[in-house]
Each structure stands twice: as structure tokens, then as C-alpha cells.
Amino acid sequence: MKKIILSFITVATLSSFSFAGGDVADIIIPVPVVVEEDNSDFYIGAIVSYQRTYSDKSKWFGKIDSQDETAALGLVAGYDFNEYIAIEARFAKSVFEEDYADVTTYSIFVKPQYPITEDFTIYALLGYGNATVKGTDAGGPEFGFDPNRVGYTIMDESGFQWGLGVSYALNEEIAVFFDYVSFASDADIDTTALYWYNGAAPYPYDALNNDALTLGVTYKF
């Protein structure tokens, strides 16, 4: 945010001036000075995310309940050009999986933002990145994952990513934020790596989606 600050410079005369037959010394002249405060700043931070990896379609009729929930830790770095636009990069890696997914995401975003108040800001994230899902044996065969496929890449999707969020400045340097980001939608997968079992019949996924709710903190230099 660019703030206009008015300050006053006191100017004293070094000599006496004659005015209306008298002497006037040390005349004080207030001079307004416009100073622009530049709010373009570099920031870094840490994030924790609740991620979902799920399919909304299958190769057969109906939908398959395939959601896996993971928790991730990550880093964020960005630059505020002004109060309305920034650029931001993120990286996150899952540290806990429920069933089958080991998720890694990285992104670069253009970040349009709008300050509602001096401390509270809403923003959007529009950019490009990658979401990779590799198999784990967290759920075991009863959850549909072949243990021989541990470590195999299930999904490796690069493309458009988007998100919406809010941030709150605790002070001039530290802010907290919360947002939703869609990392992949209907992404092609390796159907030989992952199966979901319905009774005795395996149903290979047709595509996967990945998104996340993220809580983070940033420090502005």
C-alpha cells in the first residue's frame, strides 16, 4: 500500500527582513512534503495442508468412492509488487496418508489481491504447477492398492491451478492466511498402479482430482 505522508520543514531566515518599517527575523515557513511509502516486499513462509486425492468417475457405470486424505507440510515464497498484485511460489509434500496416496505439489501463481481493511485481505491464485501422486501401502490390499506397486507413480499432472483465500496481518512483518487450491482436475492416471475393489471386482480409476485447504504464516522483509 502506498501511503501519502505530509511532513513539514521549518525554514528560518538567516538575515532580517524589513517589512512595513520594521524588522522581521527568523520567519518560520511550513512546507508540505509528499513522501511515498513503497509497500513492495519479498516474503517467505511455511504451510500445513489438508489434501484430498479422489476420483469422480470410473471406467464402469456409477461413481467410485476413492477419496484419500493426506496432510502436507510445505514452503511459500512471494513478492508483493503493490497492495493489489503479487507473485507467489509454493511447494508441499505429504507427511501422512490415509489409504494410498503420497502427494507432492509445486506451483507458481499470479496473486491478485484486494485489501478489505488495513489488515484483512482477500486474494485469488492463478497459475501453473504440478501434482504428483505415488502409491503407498498405508491402506493395504483391503483398500485396493497392490503392495507390489508401492512407489509407483499413479498421477503426474502439470497444468493450470487456481485458488481463493484470505490473509490477516498480525503486524507489519507477520501475516497468517487460509486458502483453497485446486492442483489437478480429471488428471490421467496409471490405471495399472491403483485399483479400488467393490466386492470381488476391481474397478480401475479413470481420472483423479487433487485439491487442498491450507493454513500458513508468512514473514515480510
Number of C-alpha atoms within 10 A of each C-alpha: 15 12 11 11 11 11 12 11 11 12 12 11 13 9 11 12 14 10 8 7 7 9 10 13 13 12 14 11 12 11 12 12 12 12 12 12 11 12 13 17 15 16 18 18 18 18 20 20 22 17 23 22 22 21 21 17 18 18 12 11 7 9 12 20 13 22 18 18 21 22 21 22 19 20 18 20 18 21 18 20 15 14 17 15 16 20 18 20 18 19 19 21 19 21 13 16 21 15 22 29 31 28 27 19 23 19 23 21 21 17 22 17 21 15 16 9 9 9 13 16 18 19 18 19 24 18 18 17 20 18 23 20 23 19 24 21 21 17 17 13 16 10 17 20 23 20 17 12 16 19 15 15 17 25 25 18 22 17 14 17 21 20 19 18 18 17 21 18 17 12 10 10 12 16 19 18 18 18 19 20 19 19 28 26 19 15 18 16 19 15 14 12 21 27 18 20 17 12 6 6 9 12 17 21 25 18 21 24 20 26 22 21 18 20 18 19 20 21 17 18 12
